[in-house]
Amino acid sequence: MTEYRIPELVKMVESREIDIPEFQREFVWSSNQVRDLAESIYRGYPIGLLVFYEIPSELRSQNKHYWVLDGQQRLLSLVVIMKGQIKAIRGGQEAVVRFDIWFDPVNDKFELRRPGAGEN
């Protein structure tokens, strides 16, 4: 079983090496679910496996090497957590999905909020 670090997975999604096949459902996770995933990772809780199918070379288009079979919601959420946004199918159309997830070091937890004055 191949293991990837989160930054590697995010890079593979951004480069479209990992692709979401048409038979997968839309990105449906809420901002609370994405925040909870960030919290689970921070706390060292298991977040489950991601299952990929290696596309046979004769069926590959462009740079696409893998299809996500299980874990699409978690995978796309990882991109949102790391990059702040992702292009995904939502409401039947491709859309840019953004969530404002911030870490509060005083309370040692993740929050959903917009940046305050002087924050980037």
N, C-alpha and C positions, 0 to 999 in steps of 0.2 A: 504494500500500500504506500503510495507516494504522499508525503506530507508537504504542505506549503505554509509559509508564513502569511499573515494577513496582507502585508504590503505586496507580496508576490501575486496573490490572488487579485488584488485591486488592479495591479498593473496588467495582468492577463485579461481582465474584463475590459479595461480601458483600451487596450490594443486589439480587442475583439478576438483574441486567441481563444477565450472562453465565450461561447455564444449561448443565447437563450433560444432554444428551438421554438418554432411556431406552436407546437402542441402544448407548451407550458402555459399556465394561466398568467394573467396580468400580475403586476406588482401591486399587492393589496395591503401590505403591512401599514399600520398606522404609525404616527410619530411616537406614540407610547411604546409600541413593540420594538421600534428601532432603538429608542432610548434604553429599553430593558436589555436588548442585546449588548449594547455598549457597556452597560452595568455588569452584565454577566461576564463579559470578557475581562473587564477591570478586576472583578472579584475572583477570577480564575475558575469560574463555574464552567462545566462542559456545555458546549453550544450545539453539539450534534455533528454528524458527518455531512460532508458535501459529496455528492456522487456525480461523477462526470463520465461521459461516454466519449472515447477517443474516436473521432470521425475518421473513417478509412480515407487514405490519401486520395483515392479516385473520386471521392464525394466532397472533398474540401473545396470551399470557395474562399478566395482571398487568404487571410491569415487565420481562419477559423480552424482550430485543432480539436476543441472539445465542446460538447453540448452539456448543459446542466440537466441532470435527470432528477436530482433531489437536492434541495437546499437553495433554490433560486431566491426565495425571500431573504434568507440570511445572507447570501452572497451579495445581492444588490444592496442590502442594508449596510454591509461592510463598506461598500464603495461610498454610500451616503455619509457614513460616519467618518471615513478618512478624507473624502473630497468635498463634502457638503452638498453634493447633488449627483444625480444620475439621470440619464435618459432611459426611460422605461415605458412599457405599454401600460397605460392607466386610463380607464374609461373608454377603452376601445381604440385609443390613439396613442402615438408616441408623445410623451410629455417629459419635461424636466421636473424631476421630483426633488424638492429641497425640504430639509428639516433643520431647525435651529436647535441643536443639541450641544449643551455646554456642561463642562465639569465644574462643580462647585467645590473647591478644596476645603472650605470652611465646614460644610456638611458632609464632605466625602461622598458625593453622589452626583449623578448626571441629572440635568434638568432640561426641560424644553423652554427656551426663551430666546428672545432676540438680544443681540449685543447691546450693552448700555453705552452711555457716552464714554468716548475714549477707548472702547474695546474694538478689536478687529475680528 
